[in-house]
Every structure is written in C-alpha cells, then in structure tokens.
Amino acid sequence: MARPRVRLVVTADDFGYCPRRDEGIVEAFLAGAVTSVSLLVNGAASESAAELARRHRIPTGLHANLSEGRPVGPARHGASSLLGSEGFFLGKMGFREAVAAGEVVLPQVRKCGFRKMLVVTPPELRPEGSRRAGGPAEPFPGITGQGPYSRGRAPARARAPRCVGWCSQVWVGGVLHVPLPDSAPPAGVCQVFAEALQACGVRFTRLPMERGVGGCTWLEAPARAFACAVEQDARAAMGPFARHGLRWTDVFVGLSTCGRHMSAHHVSGALARALEGIPTGRAVTAELMAHPGYPSVPPAGGSSEGPDAFSCSWERLHELRVLTAPVLWAQLAQDGVQLCALHELDSKRPGEGTPSEATLETFLEPSPL
C-alpha cells in the first residue's frame, strides 16, 4: 500500500547521563541507527559526551531539564520554587504537581532551566561552531536517502546543529527534561519555554504527540495514562510554539516504544498509525525518540543524584539491540522510510511544507484514555 514519503530522525535522549549510556549511544550512531542525540547538560558525563559528539561529528541538540538533579550555573546556589530543600529539582511528577498547584514561579523557570542550560552549551556545539563532516558514506543496510549513515562515519552532510538546541519534549525528555518521559510543558511553562527558545534563536523542538497511544494495550495502565497526558500537554503547547516561530516534526513516535516495549513491530506500527489519513506522496518528517545505552552502574551517572532504576535496568540495552539489529531497518526501508539528520529538517526539499499547527491539526486527534 502506498504511503507518504517519510524522513525519519532517530534521537537518542540523555546523552551525557553516564559513560556507559554514552558508549551505547555512540555505538548506535556509528552503526547508522541513531541520527542525532540530545545532550543532558547537567548529566554526570556531559563534558565527555560533548567531546564524543565533537570527535564523531554527531548532530547534537540540548536536553533541557527542569525535573531531575541539580540546575547548572549560578541558579544552583539560590532559592527557587523549582528546587527542594536540598537544592535538587522536584522530580518528574513533583514538578508537574507543583505547576498544577500554582507553586512554580514562572520567571524562575526561565532563569533556573532554559537560560542557564543554553549558556553552558559547548561552543563547538553552537551554530558558530558548525563545520562539515568528512566525505561520502555508504548507507546503512536497507536505508537510502539523504544523510546516509555507515559504521564509523557521520552523515555525508552532517553539521553541528544550526539551532542552539533540539529541544525535545516540553515536559521531560529529549530536550526539556521536564516530566516527560518525554513530555511537553504544562500551560504557563510552555509559554516561557517558547519565549526562551525564540530569544535564543532555536527553531526546532519536539512535540511528543504520538497518534493512537491510548490504544496501545501492551502499555501498563499507568504508563498508558501518563503517555496520553503527555500527548495532551504537547497538543496544548502547539499554539504558543507556533506563535513564537518554533517548528517540530509532522509526526512523533516514542511514547509507546520505550524500554521493553521497543520492537520493530511496535515502531513500524506506531509510524503506520501516525501516517493514517495523510495523502499518499506527501513529504512527512518524523522523529523516533529512543533511549539506547548500556546499563548504568552506580554510583556513576545521573544528574547529581546517581542513576535511576530505569537507567540501571536491561531496558536501555534492549533498545540498543533493537535499534542496531537489521530487522527494524529492513522493515522501515520496506515502508519507504528514509533516515535523516536533524539539521536537514531546517532546510526542507523543494515543494515540501513547513511543519505547523495547521498541518498537524489536519491529521492528528487526541488519543483517548
């Protein structure tokens, strides 16, 4: 059956969380299974991760964090509604509850989270540090299209990101680690987020709206309910983001394929659900959020508090194995999916539209709980 033409960015979140996580992420990138990473700037291994990104020319965005560990920069030394008595963020659900209760002072969100996060980005990973990678590379088996990847080589036209950050999820996740196992910010916070990104020249972010996630019965009930809440928060953020000139991929996958639930079947199925109703032949951009890596070994890792249980579990390794196995890419190639680097989404091909609130609303509807 004919489908829209899909260009897929595969983003490995939490780069810089710990050396073992980073080892797995680099392995996946060199295998051609990951096309970009989001750097967790307050991660225990963020400095060495930045060096790995420079060495391997990995397209890198920022993973903002308003929920885990300690803030970076001078904000860590002052009182803030985003921090507990010990100077740590409130946690994924704690942050969300504090926002709902009106206990978070929004100007402090900008000061404690986004501004400091953007300031500490290594110069080599900022726009002025952009530079071309090496010569042509052979495509990963079964995948064709622009930005081919091969073992040990970066994409032929890969650059450091033109924007300051690939801000994943406005809640927690890819680059805004605010309650989102990759989420989106609640009202008020998303407005501050949009303003801060626009002021810093960021053009792309992530909106984790995975179509049909409410019907993913393999997810445990609490996880499915949380994924639906994340999607609803992301949908509410569309207006503020669009008004501030931010863009995002046409479709997103990753809420239903996290950890033990990642498989070639689930990834392919999630993309198929996302593409339902989109005209054949239309050019579509998509993002797959992933968390590959080798399990953390305490006490190394985390964001000032040590690694969490998920990071120490086998589930990160499971994602790495699924991503680097041929079966997933054979299936996606059969479906006509092409890999690309995130910087390519900032320069779409002739005749392709720009992701926007209007185009997304045409094809997406909320997932029922």
URGI-V340514 format. One record per pair of residues at least 12 apart in sequence whose C-alpha atoms are under 6 Angstrom apart, sorted by the first residue. I is the first residue (numbers start at 1). J is the second residue. D is the distance in whole Angstrom. If there is no record, write none. Layout:
I,J,D
I,J,D
//
This chain:
3,280,5
4,280,5
4,281,5
4,282,5
5,281,6
5,282,6
5,283,5
5,284,6
6,284,5
6,285,6
6,337,5
7,285,5
7,337,6
7,338,5
7,339,6
8,286,5
8,287,6
8,338,6
8,339,5
8,340,6
9,35,6
9,287,5
9,340,5
9,341,6
10,34,5
10,35,5
10,287,6
10,288,5
11,36,5
11,37,5
11,289,5
11,290,6
12,37,5
12,290,5
12,291,5
13,37,6
13,38,5
13,174,5
13,291,5
14,39,6
14,40,5
15,38,6
15,39,5
15,40,6
16,39,6
16,40,6
16,43,5
16,45,4
16,46,4
16,49,5
17,43,5
17,44,6
17,45,6
17,301,5
17,302,5
18,44,6
18,45,5
18,301,4
20,294,5
20,296,6
21,293,4
21,294,5
24,293,4
24,294,5
25,292,6
25,293,5
30,151,5
30,152,5
31,150,6
31,151,4
32,140,6
32,149,5
32,150,5
33,323,6
33,324,6
35,341,5
36,59,5
36,60,6
37,60,5
38,60,6
38,61,5
38,62,5
38,63,5
38,174,6
39,62,5
39,63,5
40,63,5
42,303,6
43,302,6
43,303,4
44,301,5
44,302,6
44,303,6
59,160,5
59,161,6
61,165,4
61,166,4
62,165,4
62,166,5
62,167,6
62,175,5
63,174,5
63,175,3
63,176,5
64,175,4
64,176,4
64,177,5
65,176,5
65,177,4
65,178,6
66,113,6
66,177,6
66,178,5
67,89,5
67,90,6
67,91,5
67,92,5
67,178,5
68,89,5
68,91,5
69,88,5
69,89,6
69,303,4
69,304,5
69,305,6
70,88,5
70,89,6
73,116,6
75,112,5
81,104,5
92,179,4
125,160,6
126,164,6
127,162,5
130,159,6
130,160,5
131,159,6
132,159,5
133,158,6
135,156,6
136,156,5
137,150,6
137,156,6
138,150,5
142,330,6
142,333,6
143,333,5
144,338,6
145,338,5
147,340,5
161,343,6
163,202,5
164,202,5
166,204,6
166,205,5
167,205,4
167,206,6
168,205,6
168,206,4
169,182,5
169,183,5
169,184,5
169,206,5
169,207,5
169,208,6
170,183,5
170,184,3
170,185,4
171,183,4
171,184,4
171,185,4
183,230,5
184,230,6
184,233,5
184,234,5
186,233,6
190,237,6
191,240,6
194,241,5
203,246,5
204,246,6
204,247,5
204,248,6
205,248,5
206,248,6
207,234,5
208,231,6
208,234,6
208,252,6
209,231,5
209,252,6
210,252,5
210,253,5
211,274,5
212,367,5
213,367,6
214,367,5
214,368,5
214,369,5
247,355,6
248,355,6
249,285,5
249,286,5
250,285,5
250,286,6
250,355,6
251,286,5
252,286,6
252,287,5
253,288,5
254,288,6
254,289,5
259,315,5
259,319,6
260,315,5
264,328,5
292,316,5
292,319,5
292,320,4
293,316,5
293,317,5
293,320,6
294,317,5
295,311,6
295,312,5
295,313,6
296,311,6
296,312,5
//
